[in-house]
Amino acid sequence: MRFNAKENKMKSALGVVLIPFVVLSLVACEQAVKTPQPEADPTPAPTPALVSGIDIDNMDTSIRPGDDFFRYVNGNWLKNNPVPDDRSSYQAFSVLHDAAQENVRDIIEAAAASTHPIGSDEQKVGDLFTSFTDMEARNKTGLAPLHRVWDEIDAVADHDELAVLFASMNQRGYNMPFGLDQYADFQDPNFYMIHTWQGGLGLPDREYYLKEGEKDEEIRTQYVAHVVAMLNLAGLEDEDAKANADLIMQLETRMAAVHMPKEETRNIQKLYNRVNTDELDDLMPNFNWSGYLETSGVDHLDWIVVTMLDHMQSLDGIIVDTSVEDWKIWLKWISLHGSAAYLTEAIDQQHFSFFGTVLTGREEQRPLWRRGVNIVNANLGEVVGKVYVKKHFPPEAKARMQELVANLVKAYEVSIRNLEWMGEETRAEALDKLSKFDPKIGYPDVWRDYSALTIKPDDLYGNIRRSNQAEYQRKLDRQGKPVDRNEWQMNPQTVNAYYNPPLNEIVFPPLFCSRHFLTWPLMMR
């Protein structure tokens, strides 16, 4: 199971944000945190002037609305808010995200500034942040942690052992040719399913390898050059780095060609393919399923969901057709690629020069402390979230929002009952779904337990891999149990929201309780 990039792709395939709820949440949360007003003066107050809510200062009235309505409304905002060099876009989310990071930074640095008992939440937060931001220590450590992984790779003798290594590296968060994840069962969301998901690509998705055009060819050329540079920085300059980079590109292109197109991953029926574990050999006869499932800790299951059947069938041939020695070259690359942000400054910068500058147009990285905040949020998010909501989202705000949403659901029920165009069978289904709707506001009722995770102040690479393994084990331990409906897939300090179809839930963190959310337009390069 891997619950980072692949889990995000699953959310992308299954989830949407409901904007009407967003708008209402903004109003509700603002009302909830208003300062109590003094008793009313008996003297009648003058009638206040009507205010439209439109910020005229953001408009550029020199432009005719019929020629360019967007710039007519937002022109001055665009002029006054250029895209920063460390961003590829700038929008309301960006402003709120930066403000949230500053608030979270205060919490993290307070933890890092003092000595705390080993194993405490404060120790883990402070030491994880320190391990990321202490670039001098990272440079001194170099690639020693990665070399231990490369020793594992070099020890693989055949394709059966290769399958076992795929499973082991998947647990640690590496992007393998396919991964094993956990999600609420598509047909019975009361329980979890174990499912496969396609992977193995260094570039963002299959189109980068297959799309034709001068720009696409140039990106692929620069990607190969990037791989060469990374291999050389990793100490492989004595080997033929260019030949290895070409081999890596060819192998990834073969895998990309059999990936399911991303638009098809939205088809839940097509993804839900239950396969008995004793029949997996029929699907991929050359793959060591026994070793893979045992190493993954799921060999006791009767079945798993194979989301991309065609992909897995084709991947079986690619795996066996590729020599173990060639797979070792690719595995060393993918482990380097997936660890670049946790190694030396030179490797981190080279990684950014391609994925930040070439692919997204950013001219410089975000400040180190902001990236450190992201690392803490990604690995200890609810530890920070507990402190965050105490400071920035009082209980009365959550209670007020819950009351408003409850009233909204009642109004929605009345609307459904009175719809003239809706058939009775459809109406019954709609009312049943509405009765099971679960809005989650502000923060979880039950906070996540990170006690199994060990964090050290001088071992960033190890911290990240242990975090991935702890999360993997957490998911594994609950397999076969009812779905935890208290769980959030987003931290309270996150600037976003999501709807989760299998559980029929919508989740709004506190930062949607800002009237500024709808006041700034989207601006992209």
N, C-alpha and C positions, 0 to 999 in steps of 0.2 A: 504494500500500500504506500502511495505517495500522495501527500495531501497539500501540495503547494501549487505548482503551475497546472498540474492536471486537474486539481479540484477547481481551480479558477475556470478552466475550460469547461468543466461540467456545469458550473454555475452559468457561464455564458450561454451554454446550450439550453439551459432549462429555466433561467430566471429572468424577470423583468422588474422594473421599478414602476410603481403606480403613482403617477404624478399628482392626481387629485388628492391622495392621502398626504403627499409631500406638502402641498399648499396648505392643507388644513392643519398639518402638524406645525408648520411655521407659525400660524396664527395662534394655535392652542398653546404652544410652548411660550410664546411671547406673553400671552395673557397670564400664564401660570407663574411667571417669575416677576410680575409687576410688583412694585412696592405698594403696600397697603396705603390707601388714601385717607386723609383726615375726614371727619364728619362734614357733611355738606353744609355750605352756608345757606341759610334760608332765603337770602336775597337772590332773586332769579338771575341767572347768568346770561350774558348776551349770547345769542345764537352764533356758534363758531362758523367761520368761513369754511366752505367745502374745499377739500384738498383731494386732488385726483390721484396722487400716489406716483405720478410720472415725474421722473427727475429730468427736468428740462435741460439742466447743465450737461447731461450726457448726449444731448441731441446735436446734430449738425444741420441747422435749418437752412444753411446755404445750399443744401442738396434737395432737389425736388423729390418728394416721396414716391412719385410715380416712376422716377428714373432708378432709384436705389433706396428702397424703403429701409433696409437694414442699416445702411450708413446714415440715413436721415435720422433714425432713432438712436443709433449708437456711435455715430461718427466721432464725437468729441471724446467719448470714453476710449475709443480705439487709439486716438491721437495721444491721449494722456497716460495710456497704459501699454507701453510696448512690451512685447514678449521678452522676458529676461533671457540672458544667454544660456542659463542652465535649464531652460525649459523648451519644449517643442510646442507648447500651447499655454494659454493663460485665460482663466475664466473664473467664475464665482467659486467653483470647487477649489481652485488654486489658492485663492485668498484665504478661504476658510481652512484649507489644509495647512497652510503655513502658520496660521494663528494657532491651530490645534497642536502642531509640532512644537511651537514655542511653549505652550502650556505643558505639554508632555516633557519637554526638555527640563523644565524646572523640577518636575517630579523625579526624573531619572538622575539628574545631577545632584539632587539632594540625597538620593540613595548612594550615589558614587562617592560623595564627599566624606562619608563616615564609615567606620568599621562596623560590620554587622555579623551576627552568628552565621557560620557556614550552613547553608541550606535554607536560610530565611529568604523570604521574598525580596527584601531589600538588598541582600547580598547578591542574589541572582541578577536583579535588574542593574545594579551598579557595576558588577563585574562584567556582564555581557556588554554593556555600553563601553566600558573601559577597554575590553579586549578588541573592540572594533576600532575605536578612535585612537588607540596607541599605535600609530603607524611605525614608530621606531622599533617597537617590539615585534611587530609583524614582519618588518624587513629583516630583523635579526633571525627570526624563526625560519624565514624563507619557505622553501617547498618541502621541508622535512616531513610534515604530516601527510602530504600527498604522495611522497615516495613510499610510504607504508602501504597505501592503496595500490600503487604500481607494483609492489612486490606481490600482492595478491593476484593481480592481473597476470604477471609473468609466470605465476605458478600453475595457471590453467593448462591442462594437458590435452583436453579434447572438447568436443561440442557438448558432451554431457556435463562436464565441469563448468563449461561456459554458461549453461542454463542456471546452474546453482549460483554462479557469481552474479548473473542478472538479478536473481531474486534478492541476494544479499545487498547489492548496491542500490536496488530499488528501495529497500527499507531505509537506507541512509539518505535518500532524497535525490539520487542521481537519475538522470533522464535516460532510461533504458529503452530498447526498441519497442517494448510494451510494458506497461505498469499494471499493478494490482491496487485497486482502490476500494473504498467502502462508501456506500451512499444509501439513503433510504430506498427501499425496494420500490420500483416504479409501479408495480401492481398491488403491493401491500405495504404502504408506507409506514405501517406500525413496526416493521422490522427492517433490519439492515440487509443489504446484499453485498457480496464481494463481486467486483466487476473488473474487467480488463479495460485498458484505454491505450490507444496508439501513442507512440512516442519516438524518441531516438534522433530528433532533428536538432542541429545546432542553430539553424535559422528559425525565425518565428513560426512558420508553417509551410505547408507543401507548395504553395504558390511561389514562394521565393526560389524554389528549385526548378519549377516547371514552366512558369510564365515566360512568354517570349517577348522580346523587346530590347532595345539598346540599353535602357536604364536597368532592366532586370539582369542583363548580361554583365553590366558593369558591377552591380552589387555582388553577383556571384564571383567575379574576378577579385573584387576587394575582399570577399569573405575568405577565399583561398589564401590571399596574401596575409590576412589577419591570422589564419591558422598557422601559417609559416612563422610569423612573428611570435606568436604565443609559444609554439614548440621550441623555438630558439631561446626565448626567455626562460623556459622551463628546463633548460640545460640539455636540450637534444640537438644542439648545433653540430655535434659530431656525426649525426645521422643525416640522411637525405631528407631534410624537412619538407622540401617542395614536393618530392615524390609521395611522402606520407600525407601531405595536405591534399594532393590530388586524389589519393586513395580514399581519404575521409570524405571528400566531396562526392566522389562516385558512389560510395556506399550510402551516404545520406540521401543522395538523389534517388537511388533504387528504393530506399524505404519511403521517401516522400511520394513516389509514384503510386504506391499501393495504399497510401493514407486515404481514409474517407474524407471527401471535401467537407469543409467546415459547415456549409449550409445544410448538408445531410445529417450532421450530428444533432440537429434540432428535432429530428424525427424519432420520438421516443419509442414508438412501436418497432422501428427498424433496429434500434439499439438494444431492445430487450430480448436477448437470445439466451435462454437458460440452457446450459450444457452440463450434463452429468460429468463429474470429475473422472469417472472411469471411461468416458467417451471422448475425452480431450485428445487422446492419442489418435483418434480418427480424424480430428480436425487438423492436428499438426503431428503427423506420424514420426517426424525426425527430431522432435523436441523432447527433452528429458522432463516431462511433466511431473513425474514422481519426485525427482530431486528439487524441482522448482517449487512445488506446492509444499513439500516438507520444510524447505528452508524458509518459505514465506509464512509458515505457521498455520496453513489452512488446509493441510492434507486430510483433516477430519471432516471436511465439508462434503456433502453429497453432490452439490452443484455450485457453479459460479455463473455469472452473466458475462458472456463474451459480446461486448458491445459492437465490435467491428469484425464480423465473421470473415468477409472477403480479405480484409487486411491481414488477419491472423493466418489464414490459409496461405496467402502469398508470402508472408513473412517467414513461414516455415522453410520455404525454398531458399529465401535470401540467407537465412541463418546457416543452413547446411552448405550452401554453395560458396560461402565466404570462408576462407581458411581461418583457423584459430589465430594464426599469427596476424592476419589482417584485422581480426576483431580486437586483438590486443592493442594495436595501434589506435583504433577508434576509441576503445575504452579509456586509454590514457588521455586522449584528446577530450572526450566528453567529461571525464572527471576534472580535468584542468579547466575546461570551459565552465562547468557548473560550480567551480570553487573560486573563480577569478576574483570575486568581490571580497574574499576572505583571506587572500594571500598577500603578496608583496604589493607595494605601491606601483611598481613598474608593470606588473601583470594586471592590476586593477585598472591602470590608466590605458593600457593597450586594449583591454576589453571594452572600456568606454569609448575609445577612439572609433571603434567599429559600430558597436550596438547603440552608442549614444549619438555620435556625430554622423556617421555614414547613414544609419537607418532612420534616425529621428531628427537630425539637423541641429542638435544641441551643441553649442560651442564649448561648454565647460560643464564639469560635474557639479552637482549640488554640493553645498558645504559638507564637510565630513561629519559634523555633528547631526545634520539633518538625516544623512544616510544612517548614522548610528541610531537615531530615534526610530527609523523604519525597521532596523534589525530587531530592536527591542520589541516594537509593536508586533512584528511578525512571529516572534518566538516566545514572548512573555506578555502578550497583549492584554490579557484580562487581569494580570497582576497590576499593571499600570492603570487599567481601566477602573479598578476599584477605587483608587485614590483620585482619579480624574473626576468621576461622577460626584464624589463627595465635595469636591471644590467647585464644580461647574454645572451640576445638574441636581438641584435639591429634590427631595422626595415629592414635594408638592407639585413640581413641574411634571413629574411622571404621572402622578395621580390625576392631574388636570387633563393631560393628554389622553389617558386611558378613558376618562369619562367622556371626552369629546368623541373618541373613536367609537365607543359603545353607542352613543347617540346617533352617530353617522350610520352604523350598521342597522340600527332600528329604522332610520329613515330610508335606507337602501331596501330594507325588507318591504316597507310600504310601497316603494316605487315598483319593485318586482311584482308584487301582488296586483298592482293596478295597471300594468302594461297591457294594452289592448292587443298588441301585435304578437305577444308571446303565447305559444301553445301551452296547454296544461301540463303536458309531460315535461316540456322544457322548464316551465315555471317550478315544477316540483323539484327538478334537479338543481336549479339555481338556488332555491330556498334551502335545500339540503346542504349545498356547498357553503352558503352564507352562514348557516348555523354552526358550521365547523371551522369557520374562519378564525385564525389566531393572530391578532396583532401583538407585536412585541415592541415595547417603547423604552428607549433610554439605555437600559442595561439588563443583563440576565438576572433572573431570580436566584439562580445557583451559579456561583463562580467556578471556573475551571481550576483543577488542582494540578500544580506543577511540581509536586514534591518528588516525583521520580526523576526529574531533570537535574543533572549536575552541571554547574556553570563555574568556569575558572577564569580568573582575570587575565591570564596570559596564554589562552588557548582558544582563539576565535574559531579556527577551523574545527576543532573538536567540539566546541559549544554548539555549532550549527549542526554537525552530524549527530550529536547526542540528542539535540532537540528534535530532529527528524525521526530518530529511532524511538524516542519517548512518545511522540505523537503517533507513530505507527503502532506501538504496543498498546497505547490507550484505545485506539480504534479496534485492535485485535481482541482486547479483553472484553469488549462489549458485543462482539459478534454473537448472534443468536439471542440477544436480549432485545426487549422492546426499544424502539427509537427514543432517544432522550429528547423530549420536546422542550426542555429548558435550554438546550444548547443554542448558542449563537454562532454563526459563521462569520461574524464581523465584530471587531472591537468597538466598545463605546466611543472611543476617541477617533473613529474613522469617519471621514466625510463621504458618506454614501448611504444607500439603502438598498434593500433587495426583497423580492418576492420569491418564495420557495414553493413551486407547484406541488411536489409530492406531499408536503406537510401543510399546504394551504395556509402559509403564514407570511406576514409582511413585517419587516424589521426596520425600525428607525432609530439610529443612534442619536445622542443629544445634539450633535452639530447640525442636524436638520432643523433644530429649534433656533434658527437665526433668520431674522428678517432680511439679512443681506444675501441670503441664498439666491433669491430671484431678482436681485437688483443689478447684477453684473452680467454682461453678455459673454458668450463664448468667443474667444479670440485664438486663432491658430495661425501658424506660419503658412 
